[in-house]
Amino acid sequence: MTGLFKGPPLLVHILIAAMVNALVFPLFYQWTGSILYAFLISVGVLCVYGLAVVWLFKTKIRRMAKKKYYAVAAGRKPGIYTDWFGPDGAQVQVLGFQGAIYKGFATRQEAQAFMERGRAPAKHRAGRTRPKRARSIDDSPSAAGDRIVIYTDGSSLGNPGPGGYGVVIPSDNGDTELSAGFRRTTNNRMELLACIVGLEQFRTAAAVALYSDSRYVVDGITKGWAKSWQRNGWRKSNGSPALNPDLWERLLTLCERHDAQFVWVKGHAGNPGNERCDQLATQAAAGSDLPADEGYEGRA
């Protein structure tokens, strides 16, 4: 990630200063023979170190201030900004955003070139399509064999709150990416919808390996929970209502059509497919003028 504040954080600087002081104080004491003089010299050394850190920090700020264009290739709202600070600046688009990619430039042309390089080489479309046989990403957590690989992820900013889903279907002809956002929903609903959208891309029966970081989804299918809830009229074993029956119905219907193998992967653990889905889902959730999730708002 390219960012403004690189290098050791404040706590590390404090620890470094303390270690330096602990090492040099005995030397100063041996040299001067006075605890007071040794203490004063040590304080002087720490002051010089502190001033150097502040100078470097201010230098970075000045350099960044000279940049007129801030390119956010991956953030809450990707684009080119002319301000860093403020509610309309680039900082709020990347601060705390997982996998943010951004950098400052002196010219718009440089910023635009960075944006082009930062975009994933993929076809991002929301319409349905049937991609050709996909290949497994090299570091997939388990072998997919001849199965078509689908990566999915869901996000909700607030849970409930604005949410989105992301789907990546790797292919030799270019990855297919799909995403959409909703104004108020839950994380579990977006996790389910991502799986549904991924499987709906195949209109005839297909052997699929679907990777998700949602235990709710993966265990619901592999452990038979969803089918059990369905048989019980969407009631759990304790009699309480099972949530999201509208989406579970759609997913179970798709599982009957396809030979779908659900595989759990750990989220935010460096898996390229999962990480990209997370970016797509988060970006979709941060969009403007989002539609309603009728299945959620209609019953809420």
C-alpha positions in Angstrom: 0.0 0.0 0.0 1.2 3.4 -0.9 0.5 6.0 1.8 1.5 9.2 3.6 2.8 7.9 6.9 5.5 5.3 6.3 8.1 4.3 8.8 8.0 3.5 12.5 5.0 4.7 14.5 5.3 7.0 17.5 5.5 4.2 20.0 8.4 2.6 18.1 10.2 6.0 18.2 9.7 6.2 21.9 11.0 2.7 22.5 14.1 3.4 20.3 14.8 6.6 22.3 14.5 4.7 25.6 16.8 2.0 24.4 19.4 4.6 23.2 19.2 6.4 26.5 19.6 3.2 28.5 22.8 2.4 26.4 24.4 5.8 26.5 23.7 6.9 30.0 26.2 4.5 31.6 28.8 5.7 29.1 28.2 9.4 29.9 28.3 8.6 33.6 31.6 6.8 33.3 32.9 9.7 31.1 31.8 12.6 33.4 31.7 10.9 36.7 28.5 12.8 37.6 25.0 11.5 37.5 23.7 15.0 36.9 25.9 15.7 33.9 25.2 12.2 32.5 21.5 12.9 32.8 21.7 16.2 31.1 23.7 14.9 28.2 21.2 12.0 27.8 18.3 14.4 27.8 20.2 16.5 25.1 20.6 13.3 23.0 16.9 12.5 23.3 16.0 16.1 22.3 18.2 15.9 19.2 16.6 12.6 18.3 13.1 14.0 18.8 13.8 17.1 16.7 15.1 14.9 13.9 11.9 12.8 14.0 9.8 15.9 13.9 11.8 17.4 11.0 11.4 14.2 9.0 7.7 14.2 9.7 7.3 17.8 8.6 9.3 17.1 5.5 6.9 14.3 4.5 4.0 16.6 5.1 5.5 19.3 3.0 6.3 16.9 0.2 2.7 15.6 0.3 1.4 19.1 0.3 3.1 19.8 -2.9 1.1 17.0 -4.6 -1.9 18.4 -6.4 -3.6 15.2 -7.3 -4.2 12.2 -5.1 -5.1 9.0 -6.9 -7.2 6.4 -5.0 -7.1 3.2 -7.0 -8.7 1.1 -4.2 -10.7 2.8 -1.5 -14.2 3.7 -0.4 -14.7 5.8 -3.5 -11.9 5.4 -6.0 -11.0 8.4 -8.1 -8.6 11.4 -8.4 -8.8 14.0 -5.7 -7.3 17.5 -5.5 -7.4 17.7 -1.7 -5.9 15.3 0.9 -7.6 16.5 4.0 -11.3 17.4 4.6 -14.6 15.5 4.0 -14.1 15.7 0.3 -10.4 14.8 0.4 -8.6 11.5 -0.4 -7.7 10.7 3.2 -11.3 9.8 4.2 -11.4 7.4 1.2 -8.5 5.3 2.4 -8.2 5.7 6.2 -9.0 2.3 7.7 -9.9 0.8 4.3 -8.6 -2.7 4.0 -6.3 -3.0 1.0 -6.3 0.7 0.1 -4.1 1.7 -2.9 -3.3 5.4 -3.2 -0.6 7.9 -4.0 0.0 11.7 -4.6 1.2 13.2 -7.8 2.1 16.6 -9.2 0.1 16.2 -12.4 -3.3 14.7 -13.3 -1.6 12.6 -16.1 0.6 10.8 -13.5 -2.4 10.2 -11.3 -4.4 8.8 -14.2 -1.6 6.5 -15.1 -1.4 5.3 -11.5 -5.2 4.6 -11.6 -4.9 2.6 -14.7 -2.1 0.5 -13.3 -3.9 0.0 -10.0 -7.1 -1.4 -11.5 -7.3 -5.2 -11.6 -7.0 -6.6 -15.1 -10.5 -8.0 -15.0 -13.9 -7.6 -16.7 -16.2 -6.1 -14.1 -19.8 -6.4 -15.1 -23.0 -6.8 -13.2 -25.0 -8.6 -15.9 -25.2 -12.3 -16.2 -22.8 -14.2 -18.3 -21.4 -17.7 -18.7 -17.6 -17.5 -18.5 -15.5 -20.2 -20.0 -14.0 -22.9 -17.8 -12.1 -21.2 -15.0 -8.8 -22.1 -13.6 -7.9 -22.2 -9.9 -5.8 -19.4 -8.5 -2.4 -20.9 -7.7 -2.6 -20.4 -3.9 -6.2 -21.6 -3.5 -6.5 -23.3 -0.1 -7.4 -26.7 -1.6 -7.3 -28.3 -5.1 -10.3 -27.5 -7.2 -9.4 -30.1 -9.9 -11.6 -29.6 -12.9 -14.2 -27.6 -11.0 -15.0 -24.0 -11.9 -13.7 -21.7 -9.1 -15.8 -19.0 -7.6 -14.6 -16.6 -4.9 -17.3 -14.7 -2.9 -17.5 -12.2 -0.1 -20.0 -9.9 1.6 -19.7 -6.7 3.6 -22.0 -4.5 5.7 -20.8 -1.1 7.1 -22.6 -1.2 10.4 -24.3 -4.6 10.2 -27.0 -3.7 9.6 -26.1 -0.8 7.4 -25.0 -0.2 3.8 -23.7 -3.4 2.4 -22.4 -5.1 -0.8 -21.2 -8.3 -2.3 -18.2 -9.2 -4.4 -17.7 -12.2 -6.7 -14.6 -13.2 -8.7 -14.6 -16.1 -11.2 -11.0 -16.7 -12.5 -10.6 -17.6 -16.1 -7.8 -17.9 -18.6 -9.6 -15.3 -20.7 -9.7 -12.7 -17.9 -11.4 -12.8 -14.5 -15.1 -12.1 -14.2 -16.0 -9.7 -11.4 -19.4 -8.9 -10.1 -20.6 -6.6 -7.3 -23.5 -4.6 -6.1 -24.5 -2.6 -3.0 -27.6 -2.0 -1.0 -28.6 0.9 1.3 -29.4 -1.2 4.4 -28.7 -4.9 4.9 -26.6 -7.4 6.9 -23.2 -9.0 6.4 -24.7 -12.5 6.3 -27.2 -11.5 3.6 -24.4 -10.2 1.5 -22.4 -13.3 2.0 -25.4 -15.4 0.8 -26.2 -13.1 -2.1 -22.5 -13.3 -3.3 -22.8 -17.1 -3.5 -26.2 -16.9 -5.3 -24.9 -14.4 -7.9 -21.8 -16.5 -8.5 -23.8 -19.7 -9.1 -26.4 -17.9 -11.2 -23.8 -17.2 -13.8 -24.0 -20.8 -15.0 -27.4 -21.6 -16.6 -26.6 -25.3 -17.0 -25.3 -27.8 -14.4 -21.7 -27.1 -13.5 -19.1 -28.6 -11.1 -18.1 -25.6 -8.9 -15.7 -25.0 -6.1 -17.0 -22.0 -4.2 -14.7 -20.3 -1.7 -16.2 -18.2 1.1 -14.9 -16.8 4.4 -18.3 -17.0 5.9 -18.8 -19.9 8.4 -22.5 -19.0 8.4 -22.8 -19.9 4.7 -20.3 -22.7 4.4 -21.5 -24.6 7.5 -25.1 -23.9 6.6 -24.6 -25.9 3.4 -22.0 -28.5 4.3 -23.5 -29.4 7.7 -27.0 -29.5 6.4 -28.3 -26.7 8.6 -30.1 -24.9 5.8 -31.9 -28.0 4.5 -33.0 -28.8 8.1 -34.4 -25.2 8.6 -36.2 -25.6 5.2 -37.8 -28.9 6.3 -38.9 -27.3 9.5 -40.6 -24.4 7.8 -37.6 -22.2 8.3 -37.4 -22.9 12.0 -34.3 -23.9 13.9 -34.2 -26.9 16.2 -35.0 -24.7 19.2 -38.1 -23.3 17.5 -36.7 -19.8 16.8 -37.0 -18.5 13.2 -34.1 -19.0 10.8 -33.0 -15.7 9.3 -32.8 -14.9 5.6 -35.1 -17.7 4.3 -35.6 -15.9 1.0 -31.8 -16.1 0.2 -31.4 -19.6 1.6 -34.2 -20.8 -0.7 -32.5 -19.4 -3.7 -29.1 -20.8 -2.7 -30.5 -24.3 -2.0 -32.2 -24.3 -5.4 -28.9 -23.5 -7.1 -27.2 -26.2 -5.1 -29.7 -28.7 -6.5 -28.8 -27.6 -10.1 -25.1 -27.5 -9.7 -22.5 -29.8 -8.1 -21.3 -27.1 -5.7 -18.5 -27.7 -3.3 -18.4 -25.0 -0.6 -14.9 -24.4 0.9 -14.2 -22.1 3.8 -11.2 -19.8 3.6 -9.8 -17.5 6.3 -10.6 -13.8 5.5 -7.9 -11.2 5.2 -5.2 -13.9 5.1 -3.6 -13.0 1.8 -5.7 -15.1 -0.5 -5.9 -13.1 -3.8 -9.4 -14.2 -4.7 -10.8 -13.5 -1.3 -9.0 -10.2 -0.9 -10.3 -9.0 -4.3 -13.9 -10.0 -3.4 -13.5 -8.0 -0.1 -12.5 -4.9 -2.1 -15.4 -5.3 -4.5 -17.9 -5.8 -1.6 -16.6 -2.9 0.4 -16.5 -0.5 -2.5 -20.0 -1.5 -3.5 -21.3 -0.9 0.1 -19.7 2.6 0.0 -21.5 3.6 -3.2 -24.1 6.4 -3.4 -27.9 6.1 -4.2 -27.9 2.4 -3.3 -31.1 0.4 -3.9 -33.1 -1.3 -1.1 -32.6 -4.9 -0.1 -36.2 -5.7 -0.3 -35.8 -9.0 1.5 -34.4 -7.3 4.5 -36.2 -3.9 4.6 -39.5 -5.5 3.7 -39.5 -7.6 6.9 -37.5 -5.3 9.2 
